[in-house]
């Protein structure tokens, strides 16, 4: 997970702006998550939610806005990303931020729901993706939902969608920036086909996932701990 720790200094500071511009409907995707989770967790005041790879706290803020009784824990290996999240969430109650990795959390603490957004594509499919999903599953109660948001597809498909994305990116993305982004995604990002997503989730102990959202090469799935 060394790639995840690279979100520091300038990358962390510009993350929110870049991600909202490069993923169509990103704001809607984040704001809809609490409503999807509500279907599974109900209105209990004891709901504990784990946000794995919490970044700058965008998901956490949506959860805290949705229900002030939800207890939300975010964990991320980047101190700079967590630092931004601390400032963003400083006025909210029932939130906890941790610099670290999911495998470092106590096994005995069981969460009622979890999210994993835009994290898996940084990990190679050599056991690292599966191990992270297993670490999350080990810390979820039976039946707890997991929402996964990530890039998916075959290389040719990703390339074609990148061409479409370049047509709708804001003017802030000049030709050089678009080219560098495309090259990085094609050469450095560890995206996988949707069928492999489903396989990894089931190996980790989750039900077959349902894709409920797609925005070009990004998708969102929901499944439950078996």
Secondary structure in CASP SS format (residue, H / E / C, confidence):
PFRMAT SS
TARGET T0000
AUTHOR 0000-0000-0000
METHOD secondary structure of the structure
MODEL  1
X C 1.00
X H 1.00
X H 1.00
X H 1.00
X H 1.00
X H 1.00
X C 1.00
X C 1.00
X H 1.00
X H 1.00
X H 1.00
X H 1.00
X H 1.00
X H 1.00
X H 1.00
X H 1.00
X H 1.00
X H 1.00
X H 1.00
X H 1.00
X H 1.00
X H 1.00
X C 1.00
X C 1.00
X C 1.00
X H 1.00
X H 1.00
X H 1.00
X H 1.00
X H 1.00
X H 1.00
X H 1.00
X H 1.00
X H 1.00
X H 1.00
X H 1.00
X H 1.00
X H 1.00
X H 1.00
X H 1.00
X H 1.00
X C 1.00
X C 1.00
X C 1.00
X C 1.00
X C 1.00
X C 1.00
X E 1.00
X E 1.00
X E 1.00
X E 1.00
X E 1.00
X C 1.00
X C 1.00
X C 1.00
X C 1.00
X C 1.00
X H 1.00
X H 1.00
X H 1.00
X H 1.00
X H 1.00
X H 1.00
X H 1.00
X H 1.00
X H 1.00
X C 1.00
X C 1.00
X C 1.00
X C 1.00
X E 1.00
X E 1.00
X E 1.00
X E 1.00
X E 1.00
X E 1.00
X C 1.00
X C 1.00
X H 1.00
X H 1.00
X H 1.00
X H 1.00
X H 1.00
X H 1.00
X H 1.00
X H 1.00
X H 1.00
X H 1.00
X C 1.00
X C 1.00
X C 1.00
X C 1.00
X C 1.00
X C 1.00
X E 1.00
X E 1.00
X E 1.00
X E 1.00
X E 1.00
X C 1.00
X C 1.00
X H 1.00
X H 1.00
X H 1.00
X C 1.00
X C 1.00
X C 1.00
X C 1.00
X C 1.00
X C 1.00
X E 1.00
X E 1.00
X E 1.00
X E 1.00
X E 1.00
X E 1.00
X E 1.00
X C 1.00
X C 1.00
X H 1.00
X H 1.00
X H 1.00
X C 1.00
X C 1.00
X C 1.00
X C 1.00
X C 1.00
X H 1.00
X H 1.00
X H 1.00
X H 1.00
X H 1.00
X H 1.00
X H 1.00
X H 1.00
X H 1.00
X H 1.00
X H 1.00
X C 1.00
X E 1.00
X E 1.00
X E 1.00
X E 1.00
X E 1.00
X E 1.00
X E 1.00
X E 1.00
X E 1.00
X E 1.00
X E 1.00
X E 1.00
X E 1.00
X C 1.00
X C 1.00
X H 1.00
X H 1.00
X H 1.00
X H 1.00
X H 1.00
X H 1.00
X H 1.00
X H 1.00
X H 1.00
X H 1.00
X H 1.00
X H 1.00
X H 1.00
X H 1.00
X C 1.00
X C 1.00
X C 1.00
X C 1.00
X C 1.00
X C 1.00
X H 1.00
X H 1.00
X H 1.00
X H 1.00
X H 1.00
X H 1.00
X H 1.00
X H 1.00
X H 1.00
X H 1.00
X H 1.00
X H 1.00
X H 1.00
X H 1.00
X C 1.00
X C 1.00
X C 1.00
X E 1.00
X C 1.00
X H 1.00
X H 1.00
X H 1.00
X H 1.00
X H 1.00
X H 1.00
X H 1.00
X H 1.00
X H 1.00
X H 1.00
X C 1.00
X C 1.00
X E 1.00
X C 1.00
X C 1.00
X C 1.00
X E 1.00
X E 1.00
X E 1.00
X E 1.00
X E 1.00
X E 1.00
X C 1.00
X C 1.00
X E 1.00
X E 1.00
X E 1.00
X E 1.00
X E 1.00
X E 1.00
X E 1.00
X E 1.00
X C 1.00
END
